[in-house]
Amino acid sequence: MAEKTFLENEQTLEEIDHIGDCLKDAKAYGLELEVITWALKIMKRNPELSVKQAFSAAMAEWDI
């Protein structure tokens, strides 16, 4: 397996931070499970989206 480049690692860390921020915000409304579920559904329907994009869309779906 090829090693990830520095840029790929930075992008991965940025996505992880974004997901953490989304879940922190969702938790304030008691909607963590709903946001995760919607993000997974969005990724299944649109596999070209990044995880970050899917979580952003899920947050928007729940008006968070």
Backbone atoms as SQL, in Angstrom:
CREATE TABLE atoms (id INTEGER PRIMARY KEY, chain TEXT, resi INTEGER, resn TEXT, atom TEXT, x REAL, y REAL, z REAL);
INSERT INTO atoms VALUES
  (1, 'A', 1, 'MET', 'N', 0.846, -1.165, 0.000),
  (2, 'A', 1, 'MET', 'CA', 0.000, 0.000, 0.000),
  (3, 'A', 1, 'MET', 'C', 0.899, 1.237, 0.000),
  (4, 'A', 2, 'ALA', 'N', 0.565, 2.203, -0.844),
  (5, 'A', 2, 'ALA', 'CA', 1.348, 3.428, -0.947),
  (6, 'A', 2, 'ALA', 'C', 1.100, 4.327, 0.251),
  (7, 'A', 3, 'GLU', 'N', 2.170, 5.010, 0.669),
  (8, 'A', 3, 'GLU', 'CA', 2.026, 5.948, 1.777),
  (9, 'A', 3, 'GLU', 'C', 1.311, 7.200, 1.299),
  (10, 'A', 4, 'LYS', 'N', 0.563, 7.819, 2.198),
  (11, 'A', 4, 'LYS', 'CA', -0.119, 9.061, 1.868),
  (12, 'A', 4, 'LYS', 'C', 0.890, 10.202, 1.839),
  (13, 'A', 5, 'THR', 'N', 0.628, 11.153, 0.973),
  (14, 'A', 5, 'THR', 'CA', 1.468, 12.334, 0.921),
  (15, 'A', 5, 'THR', 'C', 1.104, 13.260, 2.080),
  (16, 'A', 6, 'PHE', 'N', 1.951, 14.236, 2.316),
  (17, 'A', 6, 'PHE', 'CA', 1.690, 15.217, 3.368),
  (18, 'A', 6, 'PHE', 'C', 0.359, 15.904, 3.134),
  (19, 'A', 7, 'LEU', 'N', 0.086, 16.301, 1.884),
  (20, 'A', 7, 'LEU', 'CA', -1.158, 16.993, 1.561),
  (21, 'A', 7, 'LEU', 'C', -2.365, 16.105, 1.839),
  (22, 'A', 8, 'GLU', 'N', -2.283, 14.826, 1.490),
  (23, 'A', 8, 'GLU', 'CA', -3.386, 13.904, 1.764),
  (24, 'A', 8, 'GLU', 'C', -3.609, 13.754, 3.267),
  (25, 'A', 9, 'ASN', 'N', -2.531, 13.711, 4.036),
  (26, 'A', 9, 'ASN', 'CA', -2.658, 13.617, 5.495),
  (27, 'A', 9, 'ASN', 'C', -3.296, 14.880, 6.058),
  (28, 'A', 10, 'GLU', 'N', -2.912, 16.040, 5.550),
  (29, 'A', 10, 'GLU', 'CA', -3.498, 17.304, 5.999),
  (30, 'A', 10, 'GLU', 'C', -4.985, 17.350, 5.680),
  (31, 'A', 11, 'GLN', 'N', -5.368, 16.880, 4.510),
  (32, 'A', 11, 'GLN', 'CA', -6.780, 16.853, 4.123),
  (33, 'A', 11, 'GLN', 'C', -7.560, 15.911, 5.025),
  (34, 'A', 12, 'THR', 'N', -6.968, 14.777, 5.359),
  (35, 'A', 12, 'THR', 'CA', -7.616, 13.821, 6.248),
  (36, 'A', 12, 'THR', 'C', -7.828, 14.441, 7.625),
  (37, 'A', 13, 'LEU', 'N', -6.824, 15.109, 8.149),
  (38, 'A', 13, 'LEU', 'CA', -6.944, 15.753, 9.456),
  (39, 'A', 13, 'LEU', 'C', -7.991, 16.861, 9.425),
  (40, 'A', 14, 'GLU', 'N', -8.055, 17.588, 8.327),
  (41, 'A', 14, 'GLU', 'CA', -9.059, 18.650, 8.187),
  (42, 'A', 14, 'GLU', 'C', -10.469, 18.048, 8.192),
  (43, 'A', 15, 'GLU', 'N', -10.639, 16.929, 7.499),
  (44, 'A', 15, 'GLU', 'CA', -11.950, 16.275, 7.476),
  (45, 'A', 15, 'GLU', 'C', -12.330, 15.763, 8.863),
  (46, 'A', 16, 'ILE', 'N', -11.384, 15.184, 9.575),
  (47, 'A', 16, 'ILE', 'CA', -11.650, 14.675, 10.922),
  (48, 'A', 16, 'ILE', 'C', -12.045, 15.827, 11.844),
  (49, 'A', 17, 'ASP', 'N', -11.336, 16.942, 11.746),
  (50, 'A', 17, 'ASP', 'CA', -11.686, 18.120, 12.557),
  (51, 'A', 17, 'ASP', 'C', -13.088, 18.616, 12.223),
  (52, 'A', 18, 'HIS', 'N', -13.417, 18.639, 10.936),
  (53, 'A', 18, 'HIS', 'CA', -14.739, 19.110, 10.505),
  (54, 'A', 18, 'HIS', 'C', -15.847, 18.201, 11.055),
  (55, 'A', 19, 'ILE', 'N', -15.632, 16.898, 10.975),
  (56, 'A', 19, 'ILE', 'CA', -16.612, 15.949, 11.506),
  (57, 'A', 19, 'ILE', 'C', -16.786, 16.163, 13.009),
  (58, 'A', 20, 'GLY', 'N', -15.678, 16.338, 13.714),
  (59, 'A', 20, 'GLY', 'CA', -15.747, 16.592, 15.151),
  (60, 'A', 20, 'GLY', 'C', -16.542, 17.847, 15.465),
  (61, 'A', 21, 'ASP', 'N', -16.305, 18.909, 14.686),
  (62, 'A', 21, 'ASP', 'CA', -17.043, 20.155, 14.888),
  (63, 'A', 21, 'ASP', 'C', -18.535, 19.952, 14.613),
  (64, 'A', 22, 'CYS', 'N', -18.841, 19.225, 13.544),
  (65, 'A', 22, 'CYS', 'CA', -20.247, 18.956, 13.211),
  (66, 'A', 22, 'CYS', 'C', -20.937, 18.193, 14.332),
  (67, 'A', 23, 'LEU', 'N', -20.271, 17.159, 14.832),
  (68, 'A', 23, 'LEU', 'CA', -20.885, 16.340, 15.876),
  (69, 'A', 23, 'LEU', 'C', -21.012, 17.115, 17.188),
  (70, 'A', 24, 'LYS', 'N', -20.063, 17.992, 17.461),
  (71, 'A', 24, 'LYS', 'CA', -20.161, 18.839, 18.655),
  (72, 'A', 24, 'LYS', 'C', -21.390, 19.745, 18.553),
  (73, 'A', 25, 'ASP', 'N', -21.569, 20.354, 17.389),
  (74, 'A', 25, 'ASP', 'CA', -22.733, 21.221, 17.185),
  (75, 'A', 25, 'ASP', 'C', -24.035, 20.422, 17.228),
  (76, 'A', 26, 'ALA', 'N', -24.029, 19.242, 16.600),
  (77, 'A', 26, 'ALA', 'CA', -25.228, 18.404, 16.581),
  (78, 'A', 26, 'ALA', 'C', -25.591, 17.948, 17.993),
  (79, 'A', 27, 'LYS', 'N', -24.574, 17.672, 18.806),
  (80, 'A', 27, 'LYS', 'CA', -24.815, 17.219, 20.176),
  (81, 'A', 27, 'LYS', 'C', -25.569, 18.277, 20.977),
  (82, 'A', 28, 'ALA', 'N', -25.292, 19.545, 20.697),
  (83, 'A', 28, 'ALA', 'CA', -25.969, 20.627, 21.408),
  (84, 'A', 28, 'ALA', 'C', -27.488, 20.580, 21.199),
  (85, 'A', 29, 'TYR', 'N', -27.900, 19.965, 20.098),
  (86, 'A', 29, 'TYR', 'CA', -29.327, 19.833, 19.787),
  (87, 'A', 29, 'TYR', 'C', -29.836, 18.400, 19.974),
  (88, 'A', 30, 'GLY', 'N', -28.964, 17.509, 20.434),
  (89, 'A', 30, 'GLY', 'CA', -29.352, 16.115, 20.610),
  (90, 'A', 30, 'GLY', 'C', -29.543, 15.393, 19.283),
  (91, 'A', 31, 'LEU', 'N', -28.779, 15.797, 18.256),
  (92, 'A', 31, 'LEU', 'CA', -28.990, 15.251, 16.907),
  (93, 'A', 31, 'LEU', 'C', -27.764, 14.532, 16.339),
  (94, 'A', 32, 'GLU', 'N', -26.876, 14.033, 17.198),
  (95, 'A', 32, 'GLU', 'CA', -25.673, 13.381, 16.682),
  (96, 'A', 32, 'GLU', 'C', -26.002, 12.199, 15.783),
  (97, 'A', 33, 'LEU', 'N', -26.858, 11.311, 16.253),
  (98, 'A', 33, 'LEU', 'CA', -27.204, 10.118, 15.483),
  (99, 'A', 33, 'LEU', 'C', -27.862, 10.487, 14.154),
  (100, 'A', 34, 'GLU', 'N', -28.727, 11.477, 14.186),
  (101, 'A', 34, 'GLU', 'CA', -29.414, 11.894, 12.970),
  (102, 'A', 34, 'GLU', 'C', -28.429, 12.444, 11.940),
  (103, 'A', 35, 'VAL', 'N', -27.483, 13.252, 12.386),
  (104, 'A', 35, 'VAL', 'CA', -26.496, 13.820, 11.467),
  (105, 'A', 35, 'VAL', 'C', -25.611, 12.722, 10.884),
  (106, 'A', 36, 'ILE', 'N', -25.168, 11.790, 11.707),
  (107, 'A', 36, 'ILE', 'CA', -24.348, 10.681, 11.213),
  (108, 'A', 36, 'ILE', 'C', -25.132, 9.861, 10.196),
  (109, 'A', 37, 'THR', 'N', -26.377, 9.546, 10.520),
  (110, 'A', 37, 'THR', 'CA', -27.210, 8.747, 9.622),
  (111, 'A', 37, 'THR', 'C', -27.396, 9.452, 8.291),
  (112, 'A', 38, 'TRP', 'N', -27.714, 10.743, 8.324),
  (113, 'A', 38, 'TRP', 'CA', -27.906, 11.507, 7.087),
  (114, 'A', 38, 'TRP', 'C', -26.617, 11.584, 6.291),
  (115, 'A', 39, 'ALA', 'N', -25.488, 11.794, 6.957),
  (116, 'A', 39, 'ALA', 'CA', -24.204, 11.859, 6.249),
  (117, 'A', 39, 'ALA', 'C', -23.928, 10.544, 5.521),
  (118, 'A', 40, 'LEU', 'N', -24.202, 9.431, 6.183),
  (119, 'A', 40, 'LEU', 'CA', -23.993, 8.127, 5.540),
  (120, 'A', 40, 'LEU', 'C', -24.931, 7.931, 4.350),
  (121, 'A', 41, 'LYS', 'N', -26.183, 8.339, 4.496),
  (122, 'A', 41, 'LYS', 'CA', -27.138, 8.245, 3.386),
  (123, 'A', 41, 'LYS', 'C', -26.688, 9.115, 2.222),
  (124, 'A', 42, 'ILE', 'N', -26.233, 10.310, 2.524),
  (125, 'A', 42, 'ILE', 'CA', -25.766, 11.224, 1.481),
  (126, 'A', 42, 'ILE', 'C', -24.558, 10.639, 0.757),
  (127, 'A', 43, 'MET', 'N', -23.620, 10.059, 1.503),
  (128, 'A', 43, 'MET', 'CA', -22.438, 9.450, 0.880),
  (129, 'A', 43, 'MET', 'C', -22.811, 8.255, 0.014),
  (130, 'A', 44, 'LYS', 'N', -23.812, 7.498, 0.452),
  (131, 'A', 44, 'LYS', 'CA', -24.245, 6.336, -0.332),
  (132, 'A', 44, 'LYS', 'C', -24.859, 6.785, -1.660),
  (133, 'A', 45, 'ARG', 'N', -25.658, 7.860, -1.616),
  (134, 'A', 45, 'ARG', 'CA', -26.296, 8.370, -2.835),
  (135, 'A', 45, 'ARG', 'C', -25.321, 9.124, -3.735),
  (136, 'A', 46, 'ASN', 'N', -24.293, 9.709, -3.141),
  (137, 'A', 46, 'ASN', 'CA', -23.336, 10.546, -3.872),
  (138, 'A', 46, 'ASN', 'C', -21.910, 10.150, -3.504),
  (139, 'A', 47, 'PRO', 'N', -21.428, 9.015, -3.981),
  (140, 'A', 47, 'PRO', 'CA', -20.109, 8.538, -3.564),
  (141, 'A', 47, 'PRO', 'C', -18.947, 9.456, -3.966),
  (142, 'A', 48, 'GLU', 'N', -19.202, 10.406, -4.858),
  (143, 'A', 48, 'GLU', 'CA', -18.132, 11.321, -5.265),
  (144, 'A', 48, 'GLU', 'C', -17.880, 12.413, -4.230),
  (145, 'A', 49, 'LEU', 'N', -18.801, 12.589, -3.286),
  (146, 'A', 49, 'LEU', 'CA', -18.635, 13.610, -2.249),
  (147, 'A', 49, 'LEU', 'C', -17.608, 13.173, -1.219),
  (148, 'A', 50, 'SER', 'N', -16.939, 14.144, -0.655),
  (149, 'A', 50, 'SER', 'CA', -16.020, 13.851, 0.446),
  (150, 'A', 50, 'SER', 'C', -16.840, 13.670, 1.727),
  (151, 'A', 51, 'VAL', 'N', -16.219, 13.128, 2.731),
  (152, 'A', 51, 'VAL', 'CA', -16.872, 12.969, 4.024),
  (153, 'A', 51, 'VAL', 'C', -17.237, 14.349, 4.573),
  (154, 'A', 52, 'LYS', 'N', -16.342, 15.304, 4.397),
  (155, 'A', 52, 'LYS', 'CA', -16.583, 16.671, 4.859),
  (156, 'A', 52, 'LYS', 'C', -17.830, 17.247, 4.190),
  (157, 'A', 53, 'GLN', 'N', -17.947, 17.069, 2.885),
  (158, 'A', 53, 'GLN', 'CA', -19.118, 17.573, 2.164),
  (159, 'A', 53, 'GLN', 'C', -20.397, 16.890, 2.637),
  (160, 'A', 54, 'ALA', 'N', -20.321, 15.592, 2.877),
  (161, 'A', 54, 'ALA', 'CA', -21.500, 14.846, 3.318),
  (162, 'A', 54, 'ALA', 'C', -21.955, 15.309, 4.699),
  (163, 'A', 55, 'PHE', 'N', -21.017, 15.541, 5.602),
  (164, 'A', 55, 'PHE', 'CA', -21.397, 16.019, 6.936),
  (165, 'A', 55, 'PHE', 'C', -21.946, 17.435, 6.883),
  (166, 'A', 56, 'SER', 'N', -21.382, 18.270, 6.026),
  (167, 'A', 56, 'SER', 'CA', -21.910, 19.626, 5.863),
  (168, 'A', 56, 'SER', 'C', -23.344, 19.580, 5.352),
  (169, 'A', 57, 'ALA', 'N', -23.606, 18.700, 4.386),
  (170, 'A', 57, 'ALA', 'CA', -24.958, 18.560, 3.849),
  (171, 'A', 57, 'ALA', 'C', -25.913, 18.021, 4.905),
  (172, 'A', 58, 'ALA', 'N', -25.446, 17.077, 5.709),
  (173, 'A', 58, 'ALA', 'CA', -26.294, 16.523, 6.774),
  (174, 'A', 58, 'ALA', 'C', -26.628, 17.587, 7.808),
  (175, 'A', 59, 'MET', 'N', -25.649, 18.417, 8.131),
  (176, 'A', 59, 'MET', 'CA', -25.912, 19.507, 9.080),
  (177, 'A', 59, 'MET', 'C', -26.951, 20.461, 8.516),
  (178, 'A', 60, 'ALA', 'N', -26.839, 20.770, 7.246),
  (179, 'A', 60, 'ALA', 'CA', -27.801, 21.656, 6.596),
  (180, 'A', 60, 'ALA', 'C', -29.186, 21.029, 6.572),
  (181, 'A', 61, 'GLU', 'N', -29.247, 19.723, 6.394),
  (182, 'A', 61, 'GLU', 'CA', -30.531, 19.002, 6.385),
  (183, 'A', 61, 'GLU', 'C', -31.273, 19.189, 7.698),
  (184, 'A', 62, 'TRP', 'N', -30.515, 19.255, 8.789),
  (185, 'A', 62, 'TRP', 'CA', -31.107, 19.402, 10.120),
  (186, 'A', 62, 'TRP', 'C', -31.089, 20.854, 10.609),
  (187, 'A', 63, 'ASP', 'N', -30.777, 21.785, 9.715),
  (188, 'A', 63, 'ASP', 'CA', -30.758, 23.223, 10.028),
  (189, 'A', 63, 'ASP', 'C', -29.860, 23.542, 11.231),
  (190, 'A', 64, 'ILE', 'N', -28.709, 22.917, 11.238),
  (191, 'A', 64, 'ILE', 'CA', -27.755, 23.166, 12.321),
  (192, 'A', 64, 'ILE', 'C', -26.623, 24.013, 11.749);
